[in-house]
Amino acid sequence: MSTTLDRRDAILARIAGLTLPAALARTAEKYGDQPAYSDRVGSDGTDWRTLTWHEVRETALDAAAGLIALGLQPGETVAIMASSRIEHVVADLAAVHAGGVPSSVYGTLSPTQVEQVVTEARPAVVILEGTEQLERWAPALESGHGIRAVVVLDPAAAGDHATWETVVAEGARARSEQPGLVSARTAALDPDQPLTMLFTSGTTGAPKAVVLTHTNVLFEADSSASVAGTSEPGITISYLPFAHIAERILGMYVPQTQGGHVHLIADPSLLVGALGEVRPTRFFGVPRVWEKIRTGVSARLAAEPDEQKRAAIEQAMAVGLAWVESRQYGATTDPELEARFAAVDAAVLAPLRSLLGLDRCAWAASAAAPMPEEVARFFAGLGMRIFDVYGMTETSSAVTACGPESFRLGTVGRALDGIEVRIADDGEILARGPVTTPGYLNRPEATAELVDADGWVHTGDIGVLDEDGFLRVVDRKKEMIITSSGKNIAPSAIENLLKESPLVGHALAYGEGRPYVVAVLTLDPEIAPLVAAKVGVEAADLAALAADPTILALVGQAVEAANAQLSRPEQVKKWSLLPAEWTAESAELTPTLKLKRRVVHENYAAQIDALYGE
């Protein structure tokens, strides 16, 4: 039986000497005429524009020559702030082929945060989408910071700056005059040099720049594809920011190394429609996305007027759940259950999945935050296994994952091939392997805190490994609540139960140093008005709904339902329903929809204090 070190050596042998440009060249040679990336930028919203793998590589080489003409030197940073669109992907590849280090920057950052990023990363070239991005970058551009060139994708917004079209055209001309211009840069690349630099989302402090090498990323792509059983090209949708490591791996690096067709969605609110149209064979969603899909399906099922039909769907979903549970690691599916599932799947479940656009989806996954087990069990009822994944930017994305051959509900799977995972004495999850970042940019002390002398990454998460090596994530180490009576409580477990109510959009549990746990809640902006209409409540906006006695009573029932599943110390004794929505723009959420606890604590300190009678 092979050991994790044997599997590590096998992967390292496969990627030995390989850089991303070399991997892309192989992909373009094998799949040159097949579609690579599609988006709807510049269309009327109905037509997709598509580049083949050959076109992606050739355009990236032209753009690389254009960046060299702008003065980009090997090792310099290229910052990119743009939505998920073809030019973003090509610009990223162009920077790498020119010897630079691309860094996608979250489009929701404020001008002050942009200045922090610029001060840290010192980009030589900045590539921006249009007017909105130029406004966010205005103070940083005025301050200089060593930025030598600004390139704007939207020619109407460029002003005195270079346009993307011009850079690509100038690069194509330079390549024709100097055929070896770009190849000289790519030939000089070393697998252990930086491939990209990403800023952490900063849920617990100021963002830090994480450096990832070609080896880091190519090892991750190889190892994760093996566990996922996705070594062949797939059809996918990319809708998260490319500043998010999971989207970079799934939307950039995996397809660039193995082929496939990626559909880029600039506006995540259009995701549901795109799912129905694209019908991806693979789909990754952060927990909030799966929660929203589940809420929509649940609302539709609850609105079904035919009781017999509704009962038939519920019975079919019970069979689906039993079938998925029987396919967990160590379990078996008996022939009778297999036959029952086949029958209800054909009659009920497959049509439901088709309505969601997930009928062809052979690999569905979640990461970035703990997936509520009830959400996973809901989709299991539809006959879907959602493979939970665990990792962080500092480990090039996943270090553990569930997969077709290694799946257990409520866990984030087992260690990927070639990666070691263990639990420290204090319960912290530690990971080690070739996916580990060489460090934070210009932060040696922070790097030393992250990676110890033996190479173990201290994730900052608390977890438990079961007897089969499956990992369960409890919560962030820094976010564990210790009440005044000394009880240790994981807030995410409470919050996930509170969010099981379709009315509740977001929840934060609080109780650090206090005698009991309280919660601040927000309404779901899509579902709450529908529920209100159903119970005869008329309100102009969420603020009015949050003050309505009937809605407050329904939310109170949701809190009681959550408390029924919690131990006494974990139960929410008091709560407050806020009149506003939490978003990335309002700062309570990261761009990947994770809760910024510190921001919520600060913004709603008065409401929290009031729950303690202060």
Secondary structure, 3 states (H helix, E strand, C coil): CCCHHHHHHHHHHHCCCCCHHHHHHHHHHHHCCCEEEEECCCCCCCCCEEEEHHHHHHHHHHHHHHHHHCCCCCCCEEEEECCCCHHHHHHHHHHHHCCCEEEECCCCCCHHHHHHHHHHHCCCEEEECCHHHHHHHHHHHHHCCCCCEEEECCHHHCCCCEEHHHHHHHHHHHHHHCCCHHHHHHHCCCCCCEEEEEECCCCCCCCCEEEEEHHHHHHHHHHHHHHHCCCCCCEEEECCCCCCHHHHHHHHHHHHHHCCEEEECCCHHHHHHHHHHHCCCEEECCHHHHHHHHHHHHHHHHCCCCHHHHHHHHHHHHHHHHHHHHCCCCCCCCHHHHHHHHHHHHHHHHHHHHHHCCCCCCEEEECCCCCCHHHHHHHHHCCCCEEEEEEEHHHCEEEEECECCECCCCCCCEECCCCEEEECCCCEEEEECCCCCCEECCCHHHHHHHECCCCCEEEEEEEEECCCCCEEEEEEHHHCEECCCCCEECHHHHHHHHCCCCCEEEEEEECCCCCCEEEEEEECCCHHHHHHHHCCCCCCCHHHHHHCHHHHHHHHHHHHHHHCCCCHHHCEEEEEECCCCCCCCCCCECCCCCECHHHHHHHCHHHHHHHCCC
